[in-house]
Amino acid sequence: MFEDLQMLLKPQYHQLWADYCHYLEMGWKRFESKRFSAVEKNNQLRLLEKAIRHDFPLSANFLARLQKQFVAENLSLYLLLEPLGAWRYAATEEKLSAKTDIILQSVAPAARLLMVLNDENPSTYLPMTSCLTAVFFAKAVRNKYPFFKISQYSSKQWSKKLDGLLKNSFILLQIIRSKRLKFKIAILLNTLQIWEKKLQNNKQAEIDVLDRMKIFLYSIYQFITIRRRTITKRGI
């Protein structure tokens, strides 16, 4: 889901991030699946929650490894528990209307984990959640995630959603402390923005060589011209 965003992290956190993304991916696939009834899925969620709150019984399992990494980095296990709320919605057989809220509930802990591992201020959590939600939407449109029934939305509708999320995300360039992270997020946001414009114009949503040059040059421009502000200044 977000594996490629390990570029936003230092190398020592790549394995932790890969395991966490695998955890999220497995959760969505399992609780979207039609193989099990809603009752069975909710029972599985109950057992999963119990396993997370205690030492995972299978020491060789990636979830046990993830728990140990969380303890080593002094991270809250609530980041593992929070997505379960979204998966409970996904496990139901009813037609769901609040899809954006469900996505946010799943994406928010991943956004916080990224910012915590980068030692960033809590003021970055909300705009980073918007950024990851935009990434989620972009991948959902491209890969036609079944739970969100992408086909019932037009390109313009998805473009409008992405546009709003990106506007909320660009504030990151003003409040992030790390220069390394600022430049990498600028590249990510500019890539999403070009993809969104292609979607809006019903063009092929592939990023070509010319697009990549534009993204790189504009990211350098933003890195130089956008000054860091604190949350105490007006407008932040």
C-alpha positions in Angstrom: 0.0 0.0 0.0 2.7 2.5 1.1 5.8 0.4 0.7 7.4 2.9 -1.8 7.2 5.6 0.8 10.2 4.1 2.7 12.1 6.8 0.7 10.8 9.2 3.4 12.6 7.3 6.1 16.2 6.7 7.0 17.6 3.2 6.1 17.4 1.9 9.7 13.6 2.2 9.6 13.0 0.5 6.2 12.4 -2.9 7.7 10.0 -1.6 10.3 8.1 0.4 7.7 8.0 -2.6 5.3 6.5 -4.8 8.0 3.9 -2.2 9.0 2.8 -1.8 5.3 2.6 -5.6 5.0 0.4 -5.6 8.1 -1.9 -3.0 6.6 -2.0 -4.7 3.2 -2.8 -8.1 4.7 -5.5 -6.6 6.9 -7.4 -5.0 4.0 -7.1 -8.1 1.8 -8.3 -10.4 4.5 -11.3 -8.3 5.8 -12.4 -7.3 2.3 -12.4 -11.0 1.2 -15.7 -12.8 0.5 -14.2 -16.1 1.7 -15.4 -15.5 5.3 -18.6 -14.3 6.8 -18.9 -11.1 8.7 -19.2 -13.1 12.0 -16.0 -15.0 11.2 -14.1 -11.8 10.3 -15.2 -10.1 13.5 -14.0 -13.1 15.5 -10.7 -12.9 13.7 -10.4 -9.2 14.5 -11.0 -10.0 18.2 -8.3 -12.6 18.2 -5.9 -10.2 16.3 -6.5 -7.5 18.8 -5.9 -9.9 21.7 -2.6 -11.0 20.1 -1.4 -7.4 19.5 -2.1 -6.5 23.2 0.0 -9.4 24.4 3.2 -11.0 23.1 2.4 -12.6 19.7 2.5 -16.4 20.2 4.4 -17.1 16.9 7.9 -15.7 17.4 8.8 -16.1 13.7 5.8 -14.3 12.5 6.3 -10.8 11.0 3.7 -9.4 13.4 5.8 -10.6 16.4 8.9 -9.0 14.7 6.8 -5.8 14.3 5.9 -5.8 18.0 9.5 -6.1 19.0 10.5 -3.2 16.7 7.8 -1.1 18.2 9.1 -1.8 21.7 12.7 -1.1 20.6 11.7 2.3 19.1 9.4 3.1 22.0 6.4 3.3 19.7 2.8 2.9 20.8 1.1 -0.4 20.0 -2.0 1.7 19.4 -0.6 2.3 15.9 -1.2 -1.4 15.3 -4.6 -1.4 16.9 -6.1 1.7 15.3 -6.5 0.2 11.7 -8.7 -2.6 13.3 -11.6 -0.1 13.4 -11.5 0.4 9.7 -11.3 -3.3 9.1 -14.4 -3.8 11.2 -16.3 -1.7 8.7 -14.7 -3.5 5.8 -15.8 -6.8 7.4 -19.4 -5.9 7.3 -21.6 -7.0 4.4 -23.5 -3.7 4.3 -23.1 -1.0 1.7 -20.9 1.6 3.3 -21.2 5.3 2.6 -18.5 6.9 4.8 -15.6 5.5 2.7 -13.4 8.5 3.2 -13.7 8.3 7.0 -12.9 4.6 6.9 -9.7 5.3 4.8 -8.7 8.0 7.2 -9.0 5.7 10.2 -6.7 3.2 8.4 -4.2 5.8 7.0 -3.9 8.1 10.1 -1.7 5.8 12.2 0.6 5.2 9.2 1.0 9.0 8.8 1.8 9.4 12.5 4.4 6.6 12.3 6.1 8.2 9.4 6.4 11.5 11.2 7.4 10.0 14.5 10.2 8.0 12.9 11.4 11.3 11.3 11.2 13.0 14.7 8.8 15.6 13.4 6.4 17.8 15.3 2.8 16.6 16.0 1.6 19.5 13.9 2.7 17.5 10.8 0.4 14.5 11.6 -2.8 15.9 10.1 -1.4 17.2 6.7 0.6 14.0 6.4 -2.6 12.0 6.9 -4.1 14.0 3.9 -1.0 13.2 1.9 -1.2 9.4 2.6 -4.9 9.5 1.9 -4.2 11.1 -1.5 -1.7 8.3 -2.1 -4.3 5.7 -1.1 -6.9 7.2 -3.5 -4.4 7.4 -6.4 -3.5 3.7 -5.9 -7.2 2.8 -5.4 -8.1 4.4 -8.7 -5.3 2.7 -10.6 -5.7 -0.7 -9.0 -9.5 -0.7 -8.7 -9.6 -1.7 -5.1 -12.9 -3.7 -4.7 -14.1 -2.4 -1.4 -14.3 1.2 -2.6 -16.0 0.3 -5.9 -14.0 2.7 -7.9 -16.0 2.2 -11.0 -19.0 4.1 -9.6 -17.0 7.4 -9.5 -16.0 9.5 -12.5 -12.5 10.7 -13.1 -13.6 14.3 -12.2 -15.0 13.1 -8.9 -11.8 11.4 -7.9 -9.8 14.4 -9.2 -11.8 16.7 -6.9 -11.1 14.5 -3.9 -7.4 14.4 -4.7 -7.2 18.2 -5.3 -8.7 18.9 -1.8 -6.3 16.4 -0.1 -3.3 17.8 -1.9 -4.1 21.4 -0.9 -4.1 20.2 2.7 -0.9 18.3 2.2 1.3 21.1 0.8 1.4 22.8 4.2 3.9 20.1 5.1 6.6 22.0 3.1 6.1 24.9 5.5 6.3 23.1 8.8 8.6 20.1 8.3 12.0 20.6 10.1 14.1 18.1 8.2 15.5 19.5 4.9 15.9 15.9 3.6 12.3 15.1 4.3 11.0 18.4 2.9 12.6 17.8 -0.5 11.4 14.2 -0.7 7.8 15.1 0.3 7.9 17.9 -2.4 8.7 15.3 -5.0 5.9 13.0 -3.7 3.3 15.9 -3.7 4.3 17.2 -7.1 4.1 13.6 -8.6 0.5 13.3 -7.1 -0.4 16.7 -8.5 0.6 15.8 -12.0 -1.2 12.5 -11.8 -4.3 14.3 -10.6 -4.2 16.7 -13.5 -3.9 13.8 -16.0 -6.9 12.2 -14.3 -8.9 15.4 -14.5 -8.1 15.7 -18.3 -8.9 12.0 -18.8 -5.3 11.4 -20.0 -3.2 8.3 -19.5 -2.2 8.5 -15.8 1.4 7.4 -16.3 4.3 9.7 -15.3 6.7 10.1 -18.2 10.3 11.4 -18.5 9.2 15.0 -19.1 6.9 14.8 -16.1 9.7 13.6 -13.9 11.9 16.5 -15.0 9.2 18.9 -14.2 8.6 17.3 -10.8 12.3 17.4 -9.9 12.9 21.0 -11.0 9.7 22.3 -9.3 10.6 20.4 -6.1 14.0 22.2 -6.1 12.2 25.5 -6.6 9.8 24.8 -3.7 12.7 23.6 -1.5 14.5 26.9 -2.0 11.5 29.4 -1.9 9.2 27.9 0.7 10.4 29.0 4.1 9.7 27.1 7.3 7.1 28.5 9.6 6.1 27.5 13.1 2.6 26.8 14.2 2.6 30.0 16.2 2.7 32.1 13.1 -0.5 33.4 11.5 -2.0 31.1 8.9 -0.5 27.8 10.2 
